[in-house]
Structures are given as C-alpha cells and as structure tokens.
Amino acid sequence: MRVCLFGTYNRGHSVNRIVAAALSRAGFDLIELHEPIWESTRDKDAAYFGPLGLLRLAGRYLVAAVRLARRWHASGGAPLVVIGFNGQLDIVLLRLLALRRGPRVVFAPLVSLTETLVDDRQVYRRGSLGARLLGALDRLTCRLADVVVVDSEAHRRYFVDRLGVPPRRLTVCHLGVDDAVFRIADAEAAGRDTEGSFEPAPASEDSDPPGTANGREKAATTSGTAARSADGDIEVLYFGQYLPLHGLDVVVEAVSRLSVRDHLRFVFIGTGPERERIEPQLRATRARVEFINWVPYDELPGRVAQADIVLGVFGSSAKAAMVVPNKLYQAAAMGRAIVTADTPAVREVFSDGEDIVLCRADGRALADAIERLAADAEARTRIGGRARRLVAEHFSGESLARRWRALVEGIVPELTAPLEEGVGISILSFNDADSTLRCLEHLSRADLGDARVLVVDNGSSAEQRARLEQGMAGRFAARAEWLDRNLGFAGGHNLAMKRLFEEGCRYVLLLNDDTIVTPDALRAMV
C-alpha cells in the first residue's frame, strides 16, 4: 500500500526520520511530498515565534503550499497520509486539497503548539489572544486527523484534558531510536551486563553531595567500558538545545555543587536560545566544562559513546513531565548510563535503578545522582547495558515498524489486506503513446497486487507504436498486444478480455489511454 509523508516537516528532525524509517520497514510504498521551511533556522527563539516572525513564516508557507498542491495532484495522491512534527498547517492544507474524497490521515505531531509556546517556552502568555489561537489550531488539526499519534500516555492525557481531543482519536507510540544511525549492539553484547540494580540514596535537603575520595578510587581501579580514563576522569555529557524543557538551571546548580570534584568533566553539545544565559553561569562554577556547538548527526553516536554519564531533561513545565526525549533513547542505544528527572512519561519506558537513574528536578538531587554514578563504574556499565538491551528489544527500528504496521492496519484494514487475485487491466491505446505511458506510470504507483496489465495498441501509426514500445521497455509490469488495424473501443477491449479471462482473471478493468488511476482505485472496486 502506498503511504505519503506530506508537508513542510523538518526532514532532518529525528522524529520524522524515525517515522519515515518505520513506515518503510513496515513494507509500505513510501513517497515524500516535502517542501522545506523549518530547517533553515536551527535555534528558534521567542522572536522566531513572535507575531512578526510568524508573519514572515506565513509568506514562506504560502509559497510552499502552492508547490505542495501541485505535487500532490501530480502524484495521484495516496490512500494514507502521515503528517509529522511541525505539521499543524500541513494537515489543514491537505484537507483543503482533498475536500471530496480525501485520504486517511495520521498526524504524529510529537508535541502540541500550546504546550511548546505557551506552557514551556512562554512565548505567549496563557489566556492571551495568541495562546487562544494556538489552542484553536491544535484542536482543529487533531479533529482533521483520523488518528493522532503521541509519544507517551502522559501526553495522551494532556491532549484529552487540555485540548479536548476525543480519546478514540489518540494512540500512543513511544518514539524509539533511529537505529540506522544510533546502531544498537547485537543481542549477545547487550546480554553481557551483570545482575543487580542501582539504588540511589535520597538526596538530603540540608546536606551537600557525598564526598569523592572513595568514588575517585573506584573509578580509577574498576575495569570496563565505563571507566576508560587511566586517571579516573569521568565525562558527564549534555547534548541538545538550550531550551526551558531541558531545565538547564538545575544542571547549573548541580555542576556548581560538583565543581570541586576535579575528576568530573562536563561536556555540553548544542546551541539554543538560552545558551547565552547558561554558558556564563556554568563557566562561573569553576568546574571543568567544555562547550561544543554542534556535532554532525551521523557523528553524534560516537560522541555519545565516549561519555560515562549522559544527562536527560530537568525542566519543571507540564511538557517536561509528558515527553520521553529522543536523546534518552539515543543514549540508551549507545549503552550509556543516563540520569534524568523522575517523570510519569519516563517511567512508562524506563525503570529507575535498572536501566536509568531518576532524580528530583533540582540541583542537589542531580548532583547526588551524578556523584553516586561517578563512584560506581560497575553500576554505570550495568545500567547502560540494560538500557541498550531495552531499546534493542522494544524500541528498535524493527519494533517501531511492527507498531506502525499494526497502527495503519487498524486505520485502513481494507487497504492492507491482500488484494483479491484474478484481476486484469486492459488499456486501449491509439496514436497517443504519451498518454498511455502516463497511464502506466500512475498504475505503477497504485496498489495492484498480482493484477495483469495488458496494453492493446489499436492500430496506431508506426511512429506512435515505436514510441510506446520504447517507453514501455523495462519500465512497467505490463505487456502489449500490437494490432495491425483499429478494431474500435469494443473490439480492442473484447480482444483484451478474451486474453485475460483465458489466463484465469475473474475481473477485468477497462481503461482508456488517458485515464489517471489513483493508488487505491483497484482495491476500492474489487
């Protein structure tokens, strides 16, 4: 079955990459109708989403919409369309393009505009005109979709309670990892982690993090991949944008508390609206800190694998409690020990002390968790190994492909069941090779199953016949019958039906050479 990824989605964003890969692995014929808008600006600050910024974006979107409309009509469409992250406007456009008989639509936004721009980044004040308009757009786009895919059960509840989306429209599909880039170790390597669990002690409200003498000795003397530095240095890695979601103020406090622990090295990869504020605060802690703007996506797995401890998110917004950030899956796939805030969404996927370390979203608790992990190389290796195994078993590309296959089959079961056998297609061609080839091109994109395609050239001129014969050669799963004279519409198709019925066809679809066949036309008729 043909599935279309449609819109102005950010093609390079890991969410959209994961969805595209899952659909392809699930066996669907995936096409992309994409016009880039969002990729050109990596760090989207408050001004980007402010009134003037949105006005500029509106002009760019109109240009992209015209191009998408042309490409949609030229492609013949698809019975199922998936619209991903950044796709709120795209679903409105698609419904306008297909008013009469539109495709089924799966909307996988990852996050709503309301939680991002109102609750988390606070670009628009709650209750303001801008916030109300964003909420209205969120509700509209969810109503226009047949199914809305969210990344956690906590997120599903938000869409129901805050945005009023009917529960029947929502389904949860945990994000998983782009394992074409973040390659998961094989099952044998993932199974070599030791037994037991890590029990983080609760952080005291009135005490500093524990001392480091024992931890430094253990880090220096314990063997294993988690203790690679001969001098006992431990690298703590943060990677991602500097956004409120990530709770970088909590990280600053934790780094400050650990600044005297000279065996800890903190590495920060990324940029973003809050870096200008956060970086001077981190440098002022006098801890060992290093800043890297960005690492190319295909090099990021290797860089993550160098870390001993990876930091998740520590924000205090409603959004922070509802998401399982992609970097958690990425770090887990690399077998790293992860520390992140204890949230309902994270607990849907990970288990504290088993394959992740959870803590309160405050600097004291985070510092304590880092200190304890830094002191225990065996725990880092064990937790990282179990995290890697968790992702390999439940959140790999193959696992996601099965989930998306089941999701699509639930939406359009009539389009995913095997097409009934015994169908033939007769195309009558007369002196119009170009139209016949265009008809065959559209048929090649359709869901035909094992249908037999027979082109009857009804006595065309030598030039047109040669053009058709050359155009068909090696391109289409079709054969041709070349007639010396024109038998007319009935005569040509009668000849084709005789051939096809003799070959065992039970049904024959009769087409003129200028017919444009939509991808699901044959399935709808049989």
PAZAMAR-847777 format. One record per residue (C-alpha): y, z negated, x negated; residue number from 1; residue in one letter. Coordinates in steps of 0.05 Angstrom, whole numbers, plus 32768, in hexadecimal, padded with zeros to 4 digits. Each point is the difference from the previous one (the first is absolute). Last residue first. Example, Ala and Ser with C-alpha at 12.3 -4.5 7.8 and 13.67 -1.06 7.14 Angstrom:
BEGIN
NODE     py     pz     px   pos   code
NODE   7FEB   7F71   7EEF     2      S
NODE   7FBB   7FF3   801B     1      A
***
This chain:
BEGIN
NODE     py     pz     px   pos   code
NODE   7F97   807D   80FE   526      V
NODE   8049   800C   8012   525      M
NODE   8022   7FC5   7FDF   524      A
NODE   7FD5   8007   7FC2   523      R
NODE   8015   8049   7FF9   522      L
NODE   804A   7FF0   8006   521      A
NODE   8001   7FC5   7FCF   520      D
NODE   8023   8021   7FC5   519      P
NODE   802D   802E   802A   518      T
NODE   7FEE   8049   8004   517      V
NODE   8037   8035   7FF9   516      I
NODE   7FEB   8041   8022   515      T
NODE   801C   8042   7FE6   514      D
NODE   7FBC   8020   7FF5   513      D
NODE   7FEA   7FF5   8047   512      N
NODE   7FCC   7FCA   800A   511      L
NODE   7FBF   7FF8   8027   510      L
NODE   7FDB   7FBE   7FF9   509      L
NODE   7FB5   8007   8005   508      V
NODE   7FD0   7FCA   801A   507      Y
NODE   7FB5   7FF7   7FFA   506      R
NODE   7FFA   8022   7FBC   505      C
NODE   7FB8   800F   7FEA   504      G
NODE   8008   803D   7FD4   503      E
NODE   7FF4   8030   803A   502      E
NODE   803A   7FDD   8024   501      F
NODE   802D   8010   7FC5   500      L
NODE   7FEE   804A   7FFA   499      R
NODE   8005   800D   804B   498      K
NODE   8041   7FD8   8004   497      M
NODE   801E   802B   7FC9   496      A
NODE   7FEE   8041   8022   495      L
NODE   801B   7FE7   8042   494      N
NODE   8040   7FEB   7FDB   493      H
NODE   800C   8047   7FE7   492      G
NODE   7FEE   8022   8042   491      G
NODE   802A   7FD2   802B   490      A
NODE   803F   8007   7FD5   489      F
NODE   7FF9   804A   7FF3   488      G
NODE   7FC7   8024   7FDE   487      L
NODE   802E   801C   7FCA   486      N
NODE   7FDA   802D   7FD1   485      R
NODE   7FDC   7FFB   7FBD   484      D
NODE   7FF1   7FB6   8008   483      L
NODE   7FFE   7FCF   7FC6   482      W
NODE   7FDD   7FBE   8010   481      E
NODE   801B   7FC7   7FD6   480      A
NODE   7FE8   7FBE   7FE4   479      R
NODE   8020   7FBC   7FFF   478      A
NODE   8001   7FC2   7FD4   477      A
NODE   8043   8014   7FE3   476      F
NODE   801F   8010   7FBD   475      R
NODE   7FCD   8025   7FD6   474      G
NODE   8015   8045   8019   473      A
NODE   8027   7FF8   8041   472      M
NODE   8042   801D   7FE5   471      G
NODE   7FDE   803C   7FDF   470      Q
NODE   7FDA   8012   803F   469      E
NODE   803E   7FF8   802B   468      L
NODE   802B   802C   7FD2   467      R
NODE   7FC8   8034   7FFB   466      A
NODE   7FFB   8002   804C   465      R
NODE   804B   8006   8007   464      Q
NODE   8003   803B   7FD0   463      E
NODE   7FC2   8023   801D   462      A
NODE   801E   7FFB   8046   461      S
NODE   7FE1   7FCE   8030   460      S
NODE   7FC1   8011   8029   459      G
NODE   7FF8   7FBD   8024   458      N
NODE   7FF6   7FD3   7FC4   457      D
NODE   7FD3   7FCA   801D   456      V
NODE   8008   7FBD   7FDB   455      V
NODE   7FC5   7FD1   8009   454      L
NODE   8005   7FB5   7FF6   453      V
NODE   7FC2   7FD4   8006   452      R
NODE   800E   7FB8   8013   451      A
NODE   7FDE   7FCB   7FD4   450      D
NODE   8036   7FCB   800A   449      G
NODE   8040   8025   8013   448      L
NODE   8034   7FCA   7FF4   447      D
NODE   803D   802B   7FF2   446      A
NODE   8021   8010   7FBD   445      R
NODE   7FD5   803E   7FF5   444      S
NODE   8010   8017   8047   443      L
NODE   804A   8000   7FEE   442      H
NODE   7FF3   802D   7FC5   441      E
NODE   7FD3   802D   802A   440      L
NODE   8038   800B   8032   439      C
NODE   8030   800F   7FC7   438      R
NODE   7FCE   8032   7FE4   437      L
NODE   7FFB   8022   8044   436      T
NODE   804C   8002   8006   435      S
NODE   8007   8021   7FBB   434      D
NODE   7FC8   8032   800D   433      A
NODE   8022   801D   803D   432      D
NODE   7FE3   8044   8010   431      N
NODE   7FCD   7FE5   8032   430      F
NODE   7FDD   7FBD   7FF9   429      S
NODE   7FD4   7FDC   8033   428      L
NODE   7FED   7FBA   7FEA   427      I
NODE   7FBD   7FE5   801B   426      S
NODE   7FEF   7FB7   7FF6   425      I
NODE   7FBA   7FE4   8007   424      G
NODE   7FE8   7FBA   8014   423      V
NODE   7FB7   7FEA   7FFD   422      G
NODE   8006   7FB9   7FE7   421      E
NODE   8028   7FCA   8022   420      E
NODE   8035   7FE2   7FD2   419      L
NODE   7FEC   7FC0   7FDE   418      P
NODE   8027   7FC4   801A   417      A
NODE   8043   7FF5   7FE0   416      T
NODE   802D   8022   8033   415      L
NODE   7FE2   7FE1   803F   414      E
NODE   8003   7FBC   7FDF   413      P
NODE   804B   8006   7FF7   412      V
NODE   801D   7FBA   7FF8   411      I
NODE   7FC0   7FDA   7FF0   410      G
NODE   7FE9   8036   7FD2   409      E
NODE   8042   7FFC   7FDB   408      V
NODE   7FF9   7FB5   7FF4   407      L
NODE   7FB7   8006   7FEC   406      A
NODE   8012   8035   7FCC   405      R
NODE   803B   7FD6   7FE9   404      W
NODE   7FD3   7FC4   7FF5   403      R
NODE   7FCB   8029   7FDC   402      R
NODE   8035   801F   7FD2   401      A
NODE   801C   7FBB   7FF2   400      L
NODE   7FBD   7FE8   7FE7   399      S
NODE   7FF8   803E   7FD5   398      E
NODE   8045   7FF8   7FE2   397      G
NODE   7FF2   7FB7   7FEE   396      S
NODE   8013   7FC5   802B   395      F
NODE   7FBF   7FDD   8013   394      H
NODE   7FCD   8001   7FC9   393      E
NODE   8029   8016   7FC4   392      A
NODE   803C   7FD7   8017   391      V
NODE   7FD6   7FC0   8005   390      L
NODE   7FDE   8010   7FBE   389      R
NODE   8043   8005   7FDC   388      R
NODE   8017   7FBF   801F   387      A
NODE   7FBF   7FDF   7FEB   386      R
NODE   800A   8017   7FB8   385      G
NODE   8048   7FE9   7FFF   384      G
NODE   7FED   7FBB   801A   383      I
NODE   7FC9   7FF8   7FCD   382      R
NODE   8027   801A   7FC5   381      T
NODE   803D   7FD6   8011   380      R
NODE   7FD4   7FC3   800C   379      A
NODE   7FDF   8008   7FBC   378      E
NODE   8043   8007   7FDE   377      A
NODE   8016   7FBC   801B   376      D
NODE   8043   7FE6   7FE6   375      A
NODE   8029   803C   8016   374      A
NODE   7FE1   7FF8   8045   373      L
NODE   8017   7FB7   8005   372      R
NODE   8046   8010   7FE6   371      E
NODE   8009   803B   802F   370      I
NODE   7FEC   7FD6   803C   369      A
NODE   802E   7FC7   7FEC   368      D
NODE   803B   802F   7FF5   367      A
NODE   7FF4   801F   8045   366      L
NODE   7FFE   7FBC   8021   365      A
NODE   8041   7FEA   7FDE   364      R
NODE   8023   8042   800E   363      G
NODE   7FF4   8002   804A   362      D
NODE   7FD7   802E   802D   361      A
NODE   7FC5   7FD1   8006   360      R
NODE   7FC3   8014   7FD9   359      C
NODE   7FC5   8030   8003   358      L
NODE   7FD2   8012   7FC7   357      V
NODE   7FD4   803D   800B   356      I
NODE   7FB7   8015   8001   355      D
NODE   7FDE   7FBD   800B   354      E
NODE   8035   7FCB   7FFB   353      G
NODE   8022   8017   803F   352      D
NODE   7FD9   8035   8026   351      S
NODE   801D   8046   8007   350      F
NODE   8006   8033   8039   349      V
NODE   8016   7FDD   8040   348      E
NODE   801A   7FC7   7FD4   347      R
NODE   8036   802E   7FE5   346      V
NODE   8019   800D   8047   345      A
NODE   8004   7FB6   8013   344      P
NODE   8029   7FF0   7FC2   343      T
NODE   7FF6   7FD5   7FC1   342      D
NODE   8030   801D   7FCD   341      A
NODE   7FE2   8027   7FC6   340      T
NODE   7FDA   7FF5   7FBF   339      V
NODE   7FD1   8037   7FE9   338      I
NODE   7FCA   8000   7FCA   337      A
NODE   7FF6   8047   7FEB   336      R
NODE   7FC1   802A   800B   335      G
NODE   8023   8043   7FFF   334      M
NODE   7FEF   800B   804A   333      A
NODE   801D   7FBB   800E   332      A
NODE   8042   8015   7FE0   331      A
NODE   8004   803E   802C   330      Q
NODE   7FEB   7FDC   803F   329      Y
NODE   8035   7FCB   7FF4   328      L
NODE   8032   8036   7FEE   327      K
NODE   7FF8   801E   8045   326      N
NODE   8021   7FC4   801F   325      P
NODE   7FD8   7FDD   8037   324      V
NODE   8036   7FFB   8034   323      V
NODE   800E   7FCF   8039   322      M
NODE   801B   7FC1   7FDE   321      A
NODE   8031   8028   7FD5   320      A
NODE   8019   8024   803E   319      K
NODE   8012   7FBE   8022   318      A
NODE   802D   7FF1   7FC5   317      S
NODE   7FF4   7FCA   7FCB   316      S
NODE   7FEF   802D   7FC5   315      G
NODE   7FCC   7FED   7FCC   314      F
NODE   7FDC   8041   7FF0   313      V
NODE   7FC8   800D   7FCE   312      G
NODE   8001   7FEC   7FB7   311      L
NODE   7FCB   801B   7FD0   310      V
NODE   7FDE   7FD4   7FCB   309      I
NODE   7FDF   8015   7FBF   308      D
NODE   8023   8043   7FFC   307      A
NODE   7FE6   803C   7FD9   306      Q
NODE   7FDC   801C   803D   305      A
NODE   8043   8008   8024   304      V
NODE   8018   802F   7FC8   303      R
NODE   7FC2   802A   8004   302      G
NODE   8005   8005   804B   301      P
NODE   804A   8013   7FFB   300      L
NODE   7FF6   803E   7FD6   299      E
NODE   7FF3   802F   803B   298      D
NODE   803C   7FE4   8024   297      Y
NODE   8030   8009   7FC6   296      P
NODE   801A   7FBC   7FE9   295      V
NODE   8045   7FEB   8016   294      W
NODE   803C   7FD8   7FE7   293      N
NODE   7FDD   7FD2   7FCF   292      I
NODE   801C   7FB9   7FF6   291      F
NODE   7FE3   7FCC   7FD0   290      E
NODE   8005   7FB4   8006   289      V
NODE   7FEE   7FC9   7FD0   288      R
NODE   8022   7FC5   8022   287      A
NODE   8049   7FEF   7FEF   286      R
NODE   800C   7FF3   804B   285      T
NODE   8041   8028   7FFB   284      A
NODE   7FD9   8040   7FF8   283      R
NODE   7FE0   7FF6   8044   282      L
NODE   8044   7FF2   8020   281      Q
NODE   801E   803D   7FDF   280      P
NODE   7FC7   802B   801C   279      E
NODE   8004   7FE7   8048   278      I
NODE   8046   8016   8014   277      R
NODE   8000   8047   7FE5   276      E
NODE   7FB7   8005   8013   275      R
NODE   800E   7FF3   804A   274      E
NODE   8009   8048   8018   273      P
NODE   7FC3   801B   7FDC   272      G
NODE   7FDF   800D   7FBD   271      T
NODE   7FB9   7FF8   7FE7   270      G
NODE   7FD3   7FDE   7FCD   269      I
NODE   800B   7FB7   7FED   268      F
NODE   7FD8   7FE1   7FC7   267      V
NODE   7FFB   7FB5   7FF7   266      F
NODE   7FE2   7FE6   7FBF   265      R
NODE   7FE0   7FBA   8001   264      L
NODE   7FEA   7FE1   7FBE   263      H
NODE   8047   7FE4   7FF7   262      D
NODE   7FF8   7FD0   8039   261      R
NODE   8047   7FE5   7FFE   260      V
NODE   8017   8033   8034   259      S
NODE   7FCC   7FEA   8032   258      L
NODE   8030   7FDE   8031   257      R
NODE   8031   8039   7FF8   256      S
NODE   7FCA   8033   800C   255      V
NODE   7FEE   7FDD   8041   254      A
NODE   8048   7FFC   8017   253      E
NODE   800A   804A   7FF1   252      V
NODE   7FC0   8012   8025   251      V
NODE   8017   7FDB   803E   250      V
NODE   8042   8025   7FFD   249      D
NODE   7FD7   8040   7FFB   248      L
NODE   7FE5   7FF8   8046   247      G
NODE   7FDC   8044   8002   246      H
NODE   8017   8012   8046   245      L
NODE   8049   7FF6   7FEC   244      P
NODE   7FFB   803E   7FD2   243      L
NODE   7FFD   800C   7FB5   242      Y
NODE   7FCD   8038   8002   241      Q
NODE   7FBA   7FF9   7FE5   240      G
NODE   7FDC   7FE3   7FC5   239      F
NODE   7FFD   7FB7   7FEA   238      Y
NODE   7FD1   7FF1   7FC6   237      L
NODE   7FEE   7FBE   7FDF   236      V
NODE   7FE7   800C   7FB9   235      E
NODE   7FDC   7FC6   7FDE   234      I
NODE   8007   7FF6   7FB5   233      D
NODE   7FC5   7FDC   7FE0   232      G
NODE   800F   8016   7FB9   231      D
NODE   7FC4   802E   7FFE   230      A
NODE   8017   8023   803F   229      S
NODE   7FC9   801A   802D   228      R
NODE   7FF2   7FC4   802B   227      A
NODE   7FF1   801F   8044   226      A
NODE   7FCD   8030   7FE3   225      T
NODE   7FD3   7FC9   7FE8   224      G
NODE   7FFC   7FC9   7FCB   223      S
NODE   801E   7FBB   8008   222      T
NODE   8020   7FE3   7FC1   221      T
NODE   8049   8012   8005   220      A
NODE   8006   7FF8   804B   219      A
NODE   7FDC   7FBE   7FFD   218      K
NODE   802E   7FE4   7FC9   217      E
NODE   803E   8016   8025   216      R
NODE   7FE8   7FE2   8041   215      G
NODE   7FF0   7FBD   7FE0   214      N
NODE   8046   7FFC   7FE1   213      A
NODE   8024   801D   803C   212      T
NODE   801A   7FC7   8029   211      G
NODE   7FFC   7FFD   804C   210      P
NODE   8038   801C   802B   209      P
NODE   803A   7FD0   800B   208      D
NODE   7FFA   7FC8   8033   207      S
NODE   8022   7FEE   8040   206      D
NODE   7FE1   802B   8036   205      E
NODE   7FBD   8002   7FDE   204      S
NODE   7FDD   8043   7FFF   203      A
NODE   7FBC   7FFF   8022   202      P
NODE   7FC8   8009   7FCE   201      A
NODE   7FE5   8047   7FFC   200      P
NODE   7FB4   8001   8009   199      E
NODE   7FE3   803E   7FDF   198      F
NODE   7FBA   8012   8017   197      S
NODE   7FBA   8001   7FE7   196      G
NODE   7FD3   8039   7FE8   195      E
NODE   800B   802E   7FC6   194      T
NODE   8018   8048   8002   193      D
NODE   7FCD   8035   7FED   192      R
NODE   7FFF   8022   8044   191      G
NODE   803D   802C   7FF6   190      A
NODE   7FE2   801F   7FC2   189      A
NODE   7FC0   8012   8025   188      E
NODE   8026   8018   803D   187      A
NODE   802A   8032   7FD9   186      D
NODE   8047   7FF0   7FEB   185      A
NODE   8036   8014   8031   184      I
NODE   802E   8039   7FED   183      R
NODE   8048   7FF4   8012   182      F
NODE   8014   804A   7FFF   181      V
NODE   7FCC   8021   802D   180      A
NODE   7FF4   7FB9   801A   179      D
NODE   803F   8000   8029   178      D
NODE   7FF3   7FBA   8019   177      V
NODE   7FF6   7FDE   8044   176      G
NODE   8030   8000   803B   175      L
NODE   7FDF   7FD4   8033   174      H
NODE   7FF6   8028   8040   173      C
NODE   8014   7FDB   803F   172      V
NODE   8006   8024   8042   171      T
NODE   8039   8001   8032   170      L
NODE   8007   8029   803F   169      R
NODE   7FD6   7FD1   802A   168      R
NODE   802D   7FC5   7FED   167      P
NODE   803B   801F   8026   166      P
NODE   803D   8001   7FD2   165      V
NODE   8035   7FCD   8015   164      G
NODE   8026   8003   7FBF   163      L
NODE   8002   7FB5   7FEF   162      R
NODE   7FBF   7FE6   801F   161      D
NODE   7FD3   803E   7FFD   160      V
NODE   8019   801E   7FBF   159      F
NODE   8001   7FBA   7FE0   158      Y
NODE   7FB8   7FF2   8017   157      R
NODE   7FE9   8041   7FE0   156      R
NODE   8023   7FEC   7FBF   155      H
NODE   7FD9   7FBE   7FFE   154      A
NODE   7FC0   8027   800C   153      E
NODE   8010   8029   7FC2   152      S
NODE   8011   8046   7FE8   151      D
NODE   8018   8021   8040   150      V
NODE   7FE8   8041   8020   149      V
NODE   8023   8016   803F   148      V
NODE   7FD5   802A   802F   147      V
NODE   8013   8034   8035   146      D
NODE   8046   8002   7FE4   145      A
NODE   803F   800C   8029   144      L
NODE   8002   7FB8   8018   143      R
NODE   8000   7FE7   7FB8   142      C
NODE   803A   802F   7FEF   141      T
NODE   8028   7FE7   803B   140      L
NODE   7FF7   7FB6   7FF0   139      R
NODE   8015   8009   7FB7   138      D
NODE   803B   802B   8015   137      L
NODE   8017   7FCB   8032   136      A
NODE   7FFA   7FCA   7FCB   135      G
NODE   802A   8029   7FD0   134      L
NODE   8034   8009   8035   133      L
NODE   8002   7FB6   8010   132      R
NODE   8007   7FEF   7FB6   131      A
NODE   803A   8031   7FF8   130      G
NODE   8023   7FE4   803D   129      L
NODE   7FFA   7FB9   7FE5   128      S
NODE   7FCD   7FCE   801B   127      G
NODE   7FE3   7FF1   7FBC   126      R
NODE   8032   8014   7FCB   125      R
NODE   7FF4   8043   7FE0   124      Y
NODE   7FF2   8008   7FB6   123      V
NODE   7FDA   7FBF   8004   122      Q
NODE   7FCC   8016   7FCC   121      R
NODE   7FC6   7FDC   8021   120      D
NODE   800E   7FF4   804B   119      D
NODE   8031   8038   800F   118      V
NODE   7FF2   803B   7FD1   117      L
NODE   7FB6   7FF6   7FF3   116      T
NODE   7FE7   7FDA   803D   115      E
NODE   8028   802D   802F   114      T
NODE   7FEE   8042   7FDE   113      L
NODE   7FB7   7FF2   800B   112      S
NODE   7FCD   7FFC   7FC8   111      V
NODE   7FC1   8027   7FEB   110      L
NODE   8017   803A   802C   109      P
NODE   7FBB   801C   800F   108      A
NODE   800C   8029   8040   107      F
NODE   7FC3   8025   801A   106      V
NODE   8012   8039   802F   105      V
NODE   7FD4   8029   802E   104      R
NODE   801B   8046   8003   103      P
NODE   8034   801A   8031   102      G
NODE   7FF5   802A   803D   101      R
NODE   8042   800C   8023   100      R
NODE   8033   7FDB   7FD5    99      L
NODE   7FE6   8014   7FBC    98      A
NODE   803E   8008   7FD5    97      L
NODE   8024   7FC6   8022    96      L
NODE   7FC3   7FD3   7FF5    95      R
NODE   8000   8013   7FB7    94      L
NODE   804A   7FF0   7FF6    93      L
NODE   7FF8   7FBB   801F    92      V
NODE   7FC4   7FF3   7FD2    91      I
NODE   8028   8016   7FC4    90      D
NODE   803A   7FD1   800D    89      L
NODE   7FD5   7FC2   7FF6    88      Q
NODE   7FD9   801F   7FC6    87      G
NODE   8016   7FD7   7FC4    86      N
NODE   7FB6   7FEC   7FF4    85      F
NODE   7FCF   802F   8023    84      G
NODE   7FF9   8033   8037    83      I
NODE   7FB9   8018   800E    82      V
NODE   7FF7   803C   802D    81      V
NODE   7FC1   8011   8027    80      L
NODE   7FF0   8041   8025    79      P
NODE   8025   8028   7FCB    78      A
NODE   803B   8030   7FFF    77      G
NODE   7FFD   804C   7FFF    76      G
NODE   801C   8000   7FBA    75      S
NODE   803C   802C   8010    74      A
NODE   8016   7FD2   8039    73      H
NODE   7FFD   7FC2   7FD4    72      W
NODE   8021   8023   7FC5    71      R
NODE   803B   8016   8028    70      R
NODE   800A   7FBB   801F    69      A
NODE   7FF9   7FDF   7FBC    68      L
NODE   8036   802C   7FE3    67      R
NODE   8030   7FF0   803A    66      V
NODE   7FF0   7FB6   7FF9    65      A
NODE   800E   8001   7FB5    64      A
NODE   8046   801B   800C    63      V
NODE   800C   7FCC   8037    62      L
NODE   7FE6   7FC9   7FD2    61      Y
NODE   8033   8010   7FCA    60      R
NODE   8039   7FFA   8031    59      G
NODE   7FE4   7FBF   801C    58      A
NODE   7FF8   7FE4   7FBA    57      L
NODE   804A   8006   7FF5    56      R
NODE   800E   7FDB   8041    55      L
NODE   7FCD   7FCB   7FED    54      L
NODE   8024   7FF3   7FBF    53      G
NODE   8042   7FFA   8024    52      L
NODE   7FE3   7FCE   8032    51      P
NODE   7FDB   7FD6   7FCC    50      G
NODE   7FB9   8010   7FEB    49      F
NODE   8012   801B   7FBB    48      Y
NODE   8039   7FCE   7FFB    47      A
NODE   7FCE   7FC7   8006    46      A
NODE   7FD7   8019   7FC6    45      D
NODE   7FCA   8035   7FFC    44      K
NODE   7FE5   8002   7FBA    43      D
NODE   7FD8   8040   7FF6    42      R
NODE   8030   8032   801E    41      T
NODE   7FE8   8049   7FFE    40      S
NODE   7FBD   7FEE   801F    39      E
NODE   801B   7FF3   8045    38      W
NODE   8010   8047   8015    37      I
NODE   7FC4   802C   7FF1    36      P
NODE   7FE7   8033   8034    35      E
NODE   7FB6   7FFC   800E    34      H
NODE   7FCE   8027   802A    33      L
NODE   7FBF   7FEA   7FE0    32      E
NODE   7FBC   801A   8013    31      I
NODE   7FBF   7FD9   8002    30      L
NODE   7FBE   801E   8016    29      D
NODE   7FDD   7FBE   800F    28      F
NODE   7FC4   7FE7   7FD9    27      G
NODE   800F   7FB6   7FFD    26      A
NODE   8011   8009   7FB7    25      R
NODE   803B   802C   8014    24      S
NODE   8018   7FCD   8033    23      L
NODE   7FF9   7FC7   7FCF    22      A
NODE   8026   8026   7FC9    21      A
NODE   803A   800E   802F    20      A
NODE   8003   7FB7   8017    19      V
NODE   7FFF   7FE6   7FB8    18      I
NODE   8036   8030   7FE8    17      R
NODE   802B   7FED   803C    16      N
NODE   7FFB   7FB6   7FF0    15      V
NODE   8009   800C   7FB5    14      S
NODE   8044   8021   8009    13      H
NODE   8002   8043   7FDC    12      G
NODE   8000   802B   8040    11      R
NODE   803B   7FDA   801D    10      N
NODE   7FFB   8014   8049     9      Y
NODE   802D   8037   8019     8      T
NODE   7FD0   8018   8034     7      G
NODE   7FB9   8012   8010     6      F
NODE   7FBB   7FF1   7FE4     5      L
NODE   7FD5   8030   8029     4      C
NODE   7FB6   7FF7   8012     3      V
NODE   7FD1   803A   800D     2      R
NODE   7FBA   7FF0   8017     1      M
***
